[in-house]
Amino acid sequence: MSKTYTYLTILIGAVCVYFLTRLIFFPRPRIVSSDLIQGALIGFGLAFVSAQIYARIKAKKVNGWITMFGLGEPRNGMFLRAAHAQLFLGPVNLEQEAMYWWTNSDGAGHALSGGHDYVMHFPSGGLPPNKAFWSITMGDARNHFVANPLNRYSVSDRTGLAQNPDGSVDIYIQKASPAGHESNWLPAPSDNFILWLRVYIPGEAILQGKYTVPAVVERK
């Protein structure tokens, strides 16, 4: 759901409309090779645009986090699988096995950038419910791991996160080390970045769509 893909979808859609309009309303002498090339290009373009639109219809976005239910269902048709691939690259699982969220913006809709400091606040008892584990992973704008002094690329319930006195948990997402909160620090790059939340063997609250991932909030 990046702006790049949005602009690309609009551009490809406009090109397809142009070619179809010209073929229908302004017929010209046709040859087999030209028809094959135009047919292939228009077919590819319409397939891409359709998958992008369907992905946006099926996706659920809350607090800037994007997820989609039913990713790995065996009954999924090719069109739905193509829509899934627009938002979730790589292999996927049944939702009972794993659920995924990603975001490249904070709760206010601004692009995540290492030029700002952020925090994710999980209230007491509000960490992602699961029967295995969960993790939040950092990636740069190209979705690559971010080199950092700690060689830390994710935080999870297995990395010894410190709790606040009331049992809540804050995760600090920023480039510079947050003084006194290093155990809960997810190092960020200088430029834009992406976050992934993965929950394995998710709890019922997630499967029923009742769990809300907290927003990434800029620290002033």
LOKOLZA-488112 format. One record per residue (C-alpha): residue number from 1; chain; y, x, z. Coordinates in steps of 0.02 Angstrom, whole numbers, plus 50000, padded with zeros to 5 digits. Each point is the difference from the previous one (the first is absolute). Last residue first. Layout:
REM LOKOLZA-488112
    k  c     yy     xx     zz
  NUM  A      Y      X      Z
...
REM end
This chain:
REM LOKOLZA-488112
    k  c     yy     xx     zz
  220  A  50726  50403  51059
  219  A  49811  49992  49984
  218  A  49945  49914  49840
  217  A  49865  49870  50027
  216  A  49828  50000  49918
  215  A  49948  49820  50021
  214  A  49855  49950  50110
  213  A  49837  49946  49916
  212  A  49970  49816  50028
  211  A  49830  49934  50052
  210  A  49960  49817  49967
  209  A  49928  50019  49825
  208  A  49828  49936  50053
  207  A  49919  50168  49962
  206  A  50136  50090  50098
  205  A  49984  49892  50156
  204  A  49811  50008  49982
  203  A  49994  50188  50025
  202  A  49993  50129  49861
  201  A  49843  50102  49965
  200  A  50111  50143  49942
  199  A  50189  49983  50003
  198  A  50103  50103  49879
  197  A  50190  50010  50005
  196  A  50081  50098  49860
  195  A  50177  50068  50000
  194  A  50100  50058  49850
  193  A  50136  50131  49987
  192  A  50174  50037  49934
  191  A  50074  50173  50022
  190  A  50005  50132  50137
  189  A  49817  49973  50046
  188  A  49940  49905  50154
  187  A  49903  50058  50153
  186  A  49905  49863  50096
  185  A  50046  50028  50182
  184  A  49912  49910  50142
  183  A  49937  50155  50091
  182  A  50168  50085  49965
  181  A  50097  49872  50101
  180  A  50099  50108  50121
  179  A  50124  50057  49868
  178  A  49968  49910  49836
  177  A  49952  50141  49879
  176  A  50108  49999  49845
  175  A  49942  49914  49840
  174  A  49979  49824  50067
  173  A  49875  49865  50045
  172  A  49986  49973  50188
  171  A  49859  49885  50053
  170  A  50038  49896  50154
  169  A  49860  49924  50106
  168  A  50013  49860  50128
  167  A  49909  50008  50166
  166  A  50153  49958  50106
  165  A  50022  50182  50055
  164  A  49999  50057  49816
  163  A  49835  50058  49928
  162  A  49959  50171  49930
  161  A  49896  50011  49841
  160  A  49846  50109  50021
  159  A  49951  50027  49818
  158  A  49852  49879  49993
  157  A  50100  49838  50007
  156  A  50085  50064  49844
  155  A  50130  50118  49930
  154  A  49999  50074  49826
  153  A  50041  50155  49901
  152  A  50017  50128  50139
  151  A  49999  50182  49948
  150  A  50112  50023  50152
  149  A  50134  50102  49910
  148  A  50006  49878  49853
  147  A  49935  49983  49821
  146  A  50010  49820  49939
  145  A  49843  49925  49923
  144  A  50023  49930  49826
  143  A  50046  49820  49960
  142  A  50123  50048  49862
  141  A  50147  49946  50111
  140  A  49928  50105  50141
  139  A  49852  49944  50103
  138  A  49977  49961  50184
  137  A  49846  49916  50072
  136  A  49989  49869  50137
  135  A  49825  49984  50073
  134  A  49881  49870  50070
  133  A  49830  50010  50084
  132  A  49828  49917  50014
  131  A  49991  49826  50075
  130  A  50180  49956  49961
  129  A  50160  49920  50062
  128  A  50156  50089  49935
  127  A  50104  50051  50152
  126  A  50088  49854  50082
  125  A  49923  50001  50174
  124  A  50165  50060  50072
  123  A  50129  49989  49862
  122  A  49985  50115  49848
  121  A  50167  50079  49954
  120  A  50012  50095  49837
  119  A  50143  50126  50004
  118  A  50108  50077  49867
  117  A  50115  50150  49975
  116  A  50101  50014  49840
  115  A  50022  50133  49864
  114  A  49813  50006  49986
  113  A  50012  49841  49898
  112  A  49923  49828  50003
  111  A  50087  49888  49872
  110  A  50105  49862  50078
  109  A  49928  49824  50018
  108  A  50064  49968  50176
  107  A  49825  50020  50073
  106  A  49985  50171  49922
  105  A  49944  50035  49823
  104  A  49858  50092  49913
  103  A  49862  49894  50075
  102  A  49812  49991  50001
  101  A  49868  49888  50078
  100  A  49811  50013  49992
   99  A  49856  49903  50075
   98  A  49824  50066  50026
   97  A  49820  49945  50020
   96  A  50025  49812  50024
   95  A  50132  50010  49864
   94  A  49866  50057  49878
   93  A  50037  50175  49944
   92  A  50112  50088  49876
   91  A  49983  50154  49891
   90  A  50155  50080  49926
   89  A  50174  49930  49970
   88  A  50060  49852  50101
   87  A  50153  49914  49927
   86  A  49973  49989  49812
   85  A  49812  50019  50025
   84  A  49992  49833  50090
   83  A  50073  49912  49847
   82  A  49869  50081  49889
   81  A  49864  49943  50118
   80  A  50072  49825  49993
   79  A  49993  50002  49809
   78  A  49824  50072  49996
   77  A  49931  49862  50109
   76  A  49971  50012  50186
   75  A  49830  49933  50053
   74  A  49950  50166  50080
   73  A  50147  49988  50123
   72  A  50077  50171  50023
   71  A  50184  49959  50010
   70  A  49984  49827  50079
   69  A  50165  50005  50092
   68  A  50152  50094  49939
   67  A  50122  50104  50100
   66  A  50182  50055  49988
   65  A  50103  50056  50149
   64  A  50190  49975  49992
   63  A  50001  49894  50157
   62  A  49878  49881  49915
   61  A  49942  50008  49818
   60  A  49846  49908  49940
   59  A  49934  50041  49828
   58  A  49919  49866  49890
   57  A  50156  49949  49903
   56  A  50064  50178  49983
   55  A  49831  50057  49936
   54  A  49998  49856  49876
   53  A  50167  50056  49927
   52  A  49945  50181  49983
   51  A  49832  49950  49926
   50  A  50085  49888  49872
   49  A  50124  50137  49951
   48  A  49861  50127  49975
   47  A  49889  49881  49900
   46  A  50149  49945  49894
   45  A  50042  50180  49959
   44  A  49822  50049  49959
   43  A  49980  49851  49885
   42  A  50168  50031  49919
   41  A  49958  50183  49967
   40  A  49825  49963  49935
   39  A  50059  49857  49889
   38  A  50144  50104  49932
   37  A  49883  50143  49955
   36  A  49867  49888  49925
   35  A  50127  49897  49902
   34  A  50081  50156  49929
   33  A  49832  50071  49946
   32  A  49949  49835  49919
   31  A  50157  49977  49898
   30  A  50132  49866  50015
   29  A  50144  49944  49890
   28  A  50135  49929  50114
   27  A  50010  49846  50110
   26  A  50165  49971  50093
   25  A  49967  49856  50118
   24  A  49824  50034  50061
   23  A  49980  50188  49977
   22  A  50180  50038  50052
   21  A  49986  49892  50155
   20  A  49835  50082  50048
   19  A  50074  50175  49977
   18  A  50155  49960  50102
   17  A  49904  49911  50137
   16  A  49885  50151  50017
   15  A  50149  50118  50010
   14  A  50082  49892  50134
   13  A  49840  49997  50103
   12  A  49984  50189  49987
   11  A  50179  50022  50061
   10  A  49985  49873  50140
    9  A  49837  50078  50061
    8  A  50074  50174  49992
    7  A  50151  49943  50101
    6  A  49887  49925  50134
    5  A  49885  50151  49998
    4  A  50148  50116  50029
    3  A  50073  49885  50133
    2  A  49841  50022  50101
    1  A  49884  49854  50029
REM end
